[in-house]
């Protein structure tokens, strides 16, 4: 049949432009790639876990025994029911819990974590000032731990049952066994009070001017500003608490690295590489360490998360203005918005670390992304 204008009535498919068709085929090929599918699954799982963290944090925070009004109002204010009712209304505590959660979730999606009942400032602003300090401390500790822990573990594995192996195993056991808060007290007393070879508390010396805030990391901001005297002071203040925090992780990584390297050294492909006459350095870095990295990365990721959430006592001893001190003060005053904000930050850090670890799994070991 033909239309009145003489054209055919049959619909014809209009071919896509070559550039658009090539782009569509490229995206489809990218999604069919095992690594791309692996990363997409991990990102979707991370989003679901992030929502679960908000639910768990809100529920656990509201299950804490105690009355926020009693913790924040004075005795005279508590004697007036009108003041107590107005305070609960101002902080949204007069609404049902499901409604409070929805309000909290909506504000969080917009970047609003509420107002701290302790500092009377937005929780996001308080966390923006305290989280970088803890990240700087934990980041320095994990870098030192990775360098020393992996190196000690490799040396202990290559020199199995020799004197150096026994010494490193004893030292790693001491590092795992010594309580971190006790070690922090001893280090502060010996190196600062008695020997006076390390700076005191805080992040920089009191007489120095803090660098302009860019990243919130004192070492990085002072280097960006060219304030090298402040940079030297920040590194000096960072050294002792970072080493104290790193001691446990160094011992943990030493033992796990030794075990992982020993397991790989007994594999057939390592024996075959040695039989071919490959140099020991090539065998170590190309075959042994790459295969042993998966358990090492797992332990390192968990250790970094525990460093972020376990710096409360170390920060208190060294007067380090981090998220640990902020969380402690918020918990003692039942500052619920601040406690929930800290919980979300710590949970988010764990999610990001686990996502990075999963990505590294897929990059290092192709068998992981094909499962």
C-alpha positions in Angstrom: 0.0 0.0 0.0 1.0 3.6 -0.6 0.1 6.8 1.2 -1.7 9.5 -0.7 1.6 11.2 -1.3 2.9 8.1 -3.0 5.2 7.0 -0.2 5.2 3.4 1.1 3.2 2.7 4.3 5.8 0.2 5.6 7.9 1.6 8.5 11.6 1.5 7.7 14.3 1.4 10.4 16.6 4.4 10.3 20.2 3.3 10.8 22.1 4.8 13.6 25.0 7.1 12.8 28.3 5.2 12.7 29.7 7.2 15.7 26.7 6.5 17.9 26.6 2.8 16.9 30.3 2.4 17.7 29.8 4.1 21.1 26.9 1.8 21.9 28.9 -1.3 21.0 31.8 0.0 23.0 29.6 0.5 26.2 28.2 -3.0 25.7 31.6 -4.5 25.4 32.8 -2.6 28.5 29.8 -4.0 30.5 30.6 -7.5 29.3 34.1 -7.2 30.6 34.5 -9.3 33.7 36.2 -6.5 35.6 33.5 -4.0 34.7 30.7 -6.4 35.9 32.7 -7.1 39.0 33.0 -3.4 39.9 29.4 -2.7 39.1 28.2 -5.4 41.5 30.5 -4.1 44.2 29.3 -0.5 43.8 25.6 -1.6 44.0 26.3 -3.7 47.1 28.1 -0.7 48.7 25.0 1.5 48.1 22.8 -1.0 49.8 25.2 -1.3 52.7 25.4 2.5 53.1 21.6 2.5 53.5 21.9 -0.3 56.0 24.5 1.7 58.0 22.0 4.6 58.3 19.3 2.3 59.7 21.6 0.5 62.2 23.3 3.8 63.3 19.9 5.4 63.9 18.4 2.4 65.8 21.4 1.8 68.0 21.8 5.5 68.8 18.2 5.7 70.0 18.5 2.5 72.0 21.2 4.1 74.2 19.9 4.4 77.8 19.6 7.9 79.0 17.7 11.1 78.2 19.4 13.7 75.9 17.5 16.5 77.6 18.9 15.5 81.0 22.4 15.3 79.7 22.3 18.8 78.0 20.0 20.9 80.1 20.8 22.2 83.6 19.0 21.4 86.8 16.9 24.6 86.7 15.9 24.0 83.1 14.9 20.4 83.8 12.6 21.6 86.6 10.5 23.5 84.0 8.4 21.1 81.8 7.8 23.9 79.2 11.6 24.3 78.7 12.1 20.6 78.4 9.2 20.2 75.9 10.5 23.2 73.8 14.0 21.7 73.8 12.7 18.3 72.6 10.7 20.1 69.9 13.7 22.1 68.7 15.8 18.9 68.3 13.0 16.8 66.8 12.8 14.4 69.7 9.0 14.8 70.1 8.3 13.0 66.9 7.9 9.2 66.4 11.1 7.3 65.7 10.2 6.4 62.0 9.4 10.0 61.3 12.7 11.1 63.0 14.6 8.6 60.8 13.0 9.8 57.6 13.8 13.4 58.5 17.3 12.4 59.3 17.7 10.4 56.0 16.3 13.3 54.0 18.7 15.7 55.6 21.6 13.4 55.1 20.9 13.0 51.4 21.2 16.8 51.2 24.4 16.9 53.3 22.7 18.0 56.5 23.6 15.8 59.5 21.8 18.0 62.0 23.0 20.4 64.6 25.3 19.2 67.5 23.7 19.6 70.9 27.1 20.1 72.3 28.8 22.6 70.0 25.6 24.1 68.6 27.1 23.9 65.2 26.3 21.7 62.2 27.6 18.2 62.7 29.0 18.2 59.1 31.1 21.3 60.0 32.4 19.6 63.2 33.3 16.5 61.3 35.0 18.5 58.5 37.4 19.8 61.1 38.0 16.6 63.1 38.0 13.8 60.4 41.0 15.1 58.5 43.1 15.0 61.8 42.2 11.4 62.3 42.8 10.5 58.7 46.2 12.1 58.9 47.1 10.1 62.0 45.7 6.8 60.8 47.1 7.3 57.3 50.6 7.8 58.6 50.2 4.8 60.8 49.0 2.5 58.0 51.8 3.6 55.6 54.4 2.8 58.2 52.7 -0.5 59.0 52.6 -1.5 55.4 56.2 -0.7 54.7 57.6 -2.3 57.9 55.0 -5.1 58.3 55.3 -6.5 54.7 59.1 -6.1 54.7 59.5 -7.9 58.1 57.0 -10.7 57.0 58.9 -11.3 53.7 62.3 -11.4 55.5 60.9 -13.8 58.2 59.4 -16.1 55.5 62.6 -16.2 53.4 64.7 -16.9 56.5 62.4 -19.4 58.0 63.4 -21.0 61.3 66.6 -18.8 61.4 67.5 -16.3 64.1 66.1 -13.3 62.2 62.8 -15.2 61.8 62.5 -16.0 65.5 63.4 -12.4 66.4 60.8 -10.9 64.1 58.1 -13.3 65.3 58.8 -12.4 68.9 58.7 -8.7 68.1 55.4 -9.1 66.1 53.9 -11.0 69.1 54.9 -8.1 71.4 53.4 -5.6 69.0 50.1 -7.5 69.0 50.0 -8.1 72.8 51.0 -4.6 74.1 47.9 -2.4 74.8 47.9 0.6 72.6 46.8 3.1 75.3 49.6 1.8 77.7 52.2 2.2 75.0 50.9 5.7 74.3 51.3 6.7 77.9 54.8 5.2 78.1 55.9 6.9 74.9 54.6 10.2 75.9 56.2 10.0 79.3 59.6 8.7 78.1 60.2 10.6 74.9 58.5 13.9 75.8 58.6 14.3 79.5 61.8 12.5 80.4 64.0 12.7 77.3 62.4 15.7 75.7 63.2 14.5 72.2 59.7 14.7 70.8 57.2 17.5 70.7 54.3 17.7 73.1 50.6 17.4 72.5 48.6 18.8 69.6 49.3 18.9 65.9 51.8 21.8 65.7 53.7 23.9 68.2 51.6 26.6 70.0 53.8 29.5 68.8 53.3 28.6 65.1 50.6 29.9 62.8 48.4 27.2 61.4 48.5 26.9 57.6 45.5 27.9 55.5 43.1 25.0 55.5 43.0 23.2 52.1 42.8 19.5 52.8 42.6 19.7 56.6 45.9 17.7 56.9 48.5 19.8 58.7 51.5 18.3 56.9 50.0 18.7 53.4 48.5 22.2 54.0 51.8 23.5 55.4 53.7 22.0 52.5 51.3 23.6 50.0 51.6 27.0 51.8 55.4 26.7 51.8 55.5 27.0 55.6 58.3 24.5 56.1 58.8 25.3 59.8 55.2 24.4 60.4 55.6 21.3 58.2 58.6 20.1 60.3 56.6 20.7 63.5 53.6 18.9 62.1 55.7 15.9 61.1 57.3 15.9 64.6 54.0 15.9 66.4 52.6 13.2 64.0 55.6 10.8 64.4 55.1 9.5 68.0 51.3 8.8 68.0 51.5 7.3 64.5 54.3 4.9 65.5 52.3 4.0 68.7 49.2 3.2 66.5 51.3 1.4 63.9 52.9 -1.0 66.3 49.9 -3.4 66.6 49.3 -3.3 62.8 53.0 -3.9 62.1 52.9 -7.1 64.2 49.7 -8.2 62.6 50.9 -7.6 59.0 54.3 -9.3 59.8 52.6 -12.5 60.9 50.1 -12.5 58.0 52.7 -11.7 55.4 55.0 -14.4 56.7 52.2 -17.0 56.5 51.0 -15.9 53.0 54.5 -15.9 51.6 55.4 -19.3 53.0 52.2 -20.7 51.5 53.1 -19.3 48.1 56.7 -20.4 48.3 55.5 -24.0 48.5 53.5 -23.8 45.2 54.5 -25.8 42.1 54.8 -22.7 39.9 57.4 -21.2 42.2 59.4 -24.4 42.1 59.1 -24.4 38.3 60.4 -20.8 38.2 63.3 -21.7 40.3 64.0 -24.7 38.1 64.1 -22.5 35.1 66.9 -20.4 36.7 64.9 -17.2 37.1 66.6 -14.7 39.4 65.4 -14.6 43.0 64.2 -11.0 42.7 62.0 -11.8 39.8 60.5 -14.8 41.5 59.8 -12.8 44.7 58.2 -9.8 43.1 56.5 -11.3 40.0 55.3 -14.6 41.5 55.4 -14.7 45.3 54.3 -11.3 46.3 51.6 -10.9 43.7 50.0 -14.2 44.8 50.4 -13.3 48.5 48.9 -9.8 48.2 45.3 -10.8 48.5 45.3 -11.8 52.2 47.8 -9.0 52.9 45.4 -6.4 51.3 42.5 -7.8 53.3 44.3 -7.4 56.6 45.6 -4.0 55.7 42.1 -2.8 54.8 40.6 -4.0 58.1 43.5 -2.6 60.0 43.1 0.9 58.5 39.4 0.8 59.4 40.2 -0.2 63.0 42.8 2.5 63.2 40.2 5.1 62.3 37.7 3.8 64.9 40.3 3.0 67.6 42.2 6.2 68.0 40.1 7.6 70.9 42.6 6.9 73.7 45.7 7.8 71.7 44.1 11.1 70.7 43.2 11.8 74.3 46.8 11.1 75.5 48.4 13.2 72.8 45.6 15.9 72.7 45.0 15.1 69.0 41.8 17.0 67.9 40.4 14.1 65.9 37.1 12.3 65.4 37.9 10.0 68.3 37.8 12.9 70.8 34.7 14.3 69.2 32.9 11.0 69.4 33.9 10.5 73.1 32.6 13.9 74.1 29.4 13.4 72.1 28.7 10.1 73.6 29.2 11.3 77.2 26.7 14.1 76.6 24.2 12.0 74.6 24.6 14.3 71.6 22.6 12.0 69.3 23.1 13.9 66.0 26.9 14.0 66.5 27.0 10.3 67.5 25.0 9.4 64.4 27.3 11.5 62.3 30.4 9.8 63.6 28.8 6.4 63.1 28.0 7.3 59.5 31.5 8.5 58.8 33.2 5.4 60.3 30.8 3.2 58.5 31.4 5.1 55.2 35.1 4.7 55.6 34.8 1.0 56.1 32.6 0.8 52.9 35.1 2.8 50.9 38.0 0.7 52.2 36.2 -2.6 51.4 35.3 -1.3 47.9 38.9 -0.4 47.3 40.0 -3.8 48.6 37.5 -5.5 46.3 38.8 -3.5 43.3 42.3 -4.5 44.1 41.2 -8.1 44.3 39.9 -8.0 40.8 43.0 -6.2 39.5 45.5 -8.5 41.1 43.7 -11.9 40.8 41.6 -12.4 37.6 40.0 -15.5 39.2 38.2 -13.2 41.7 36.4 -11.1 39.0 35.4 -14.2 37.0 33.6 -15.9 39.9 
